[in-house]
Every structure is written in structure tokens, then in C-alpha cells.
Amino acid sequence: LQQHLAQVDGVMLGREAYHNPWWLTQWDAEFDRAVNTPPSRECVEQQMVAYMQREQAAHGTPWPPIARHMLGLRHGLPGSRRWRQVWSDHKLKTCPPEQVMALAHGQA
């Protein structure tokens, strides 16, 4: 793969990057010259909640269309199904995203 990457400008990663975005941290560790410690999944989720709050305040954007793009964040982890169910629950769409995050982690 390393030899092939030397001959092309980019590669198609496919659906794995969307359905299991944490997989990209392995990609970075393998191919990125600057080795940085990736943020935790919890940190990424907190950053997404902050983004949802900013979008809501600035443009009135509801959080569910944004949250659906992070549903693969906990792919393969214990409790990930429950976490996805909470973030996908239409009954919670009127709740603020920070409250939904707390519910997703069993804290509310």
C-alpha cells in the first residue's frame, strides 16, 4: 500500500470512514508523518455537541441532522447500540444536545 500511495494523489476509503470513523485514527497513525495522539471519542462527541449548539444559535439548525453523521463514532464498543439509540430517538429532538449526550452516557 505504501508503494501505491507514492504514485497517486489520493485514495478512496469507501464507506468504512463514514460507518466507523474511528478507523481513520489508525490510518493517521500508519500514514501521517506527524504522529499526533487522537482526541478521545468523548472529546469528539463534546466537540460535535458544541458545533450543534453553535449551528442552532447562528442558523436555527436542529441538531438531529448533524448528529446522524456521528452515529458510527462508538462503532464496536460495548454500549454503542444504546448510545446510537439515544442519539437517534425522535422523542428527544426537542431536547438540547448536551442533555441528549448525558442521556446517551446514562447520566441523566
C-alpha positions in Angstrom: 0.0 0.0 0.0 2.8 2.4 0.8 4.3 1.9 -2.7 0.9 2.5 -4.3 0.3 5.7 -2.3 3.6 7.1 -3.6 2.2 7.0 -7.1 -1.2 8.6 -6.5 -2.6 11.9 -5.2 -5.3 10.3 -3.1 -7.3 7.1 -2.3 -10.9 6.2 -1.9 -11.6 5.0 1.5 -15.2 3.9 1.0 -18.0 3.6 3.5 -15.8 2.4 6.3 -14.8 6.0 7.0 -18.4 7.0 7.5 -19.7 4.0 9.3 -16.6 3.6 11.5 -14.9 6.9 11.6 -12.6 5.9 14.5 -10.8 3.6 11.9 -9.3 6.8 10.5 -7.2 7.2 13.6 -5.4 4.0 12.6 -5.0 5.4 9.1 -3.4 8.6 10.5 -1.0 6.6 12.7 0.0 4.4 9.7 0.5 7.1 7.0 0.7 10.5 8.6 4.3 11.6 9.2 3.2 13.9 12.1 2.2 11.4 14.8 -0.4 13.1 17.0 -2.4 11.5 19.7 -6.0 11.4 18.5 -8.7 13.0 20.8 -10.9 10.6 22.7 -14.2 9.6 21.3 -15.8 11.5 24.2 -13.9 14.6 23.2 -15.0 14.3 19.6 -18.6 13.9 20.9 -18.3 17.0 23.1 -16.9 19.0 20.1 -19.8 17.8 18.0 -22.3 18.9 20.7 -20.6 22.4 20.8 -20.9 22.5 17.0 -24.6 21.6 17.2 -25.1 24.4 19.7 -23.3 26.9 17.5 -25.3 25.9 14.4 -28.6 26.1 16.4 -27.7 29.6 17.7 -26.4 31.0 14.5 -28.8 29.4 11.9 -31.5 27.7 13.8 -30.2 24.3 12.6 -31.7 21.4 14.5 -29.2 19.0 16.0 -30.6 15.7 14.7 -29.4 16.1 11.1 -25.9 16.9 12.4 -25.9 14.1 15.0 -26.7 11.4 12.5 -23.2 11.8 11.0 -21.5 10.8 14.2 -23.5 7.7 14.9 -20.6 5.5 13.9 -18.3 7.1 16.4 -18.6 4.4 19.0 -18.8 1.5 16.5 -17.8 -1.8 18.0 -17.7 -0.6 21.6 -19.8 -2.0 24.5 -23.0 0.1 24.8 -22.7 1.6 21.4 -26.1 0.3 20.3 -27.8 2.1 23.3 -25.7 5.2 22.6 -26.9 5.3 18.9 -30.5 4.7 20.0 -30.4 7.7 22.3 -28.9 10.0 19.7 -31.4 8.7 17.1 -34.5 8.9 19.4 -37.0 11.3 17.7 -38.7 11.9 21.1 -35.5 13.7 22.2 -35.2 16.0 19.2 -36.6 19.0 21.2 -34.0 18.4 24.0 -30.7 20.3 23.9 -27.9 18.2 22.5 -25.9 18.4 25.8 -28.9 16.8 27.5 -29.0 14.1 24.8 -25.3 13.4 25.3 -25.8 13.0 29.0 -28.7 10.6 28.4 -26.6 8.7 25.9 -24.0 8.2 28.6 -26.6 7.2 31.2 -26.0 10.4 33.2 -29.5 11.9 33.2 
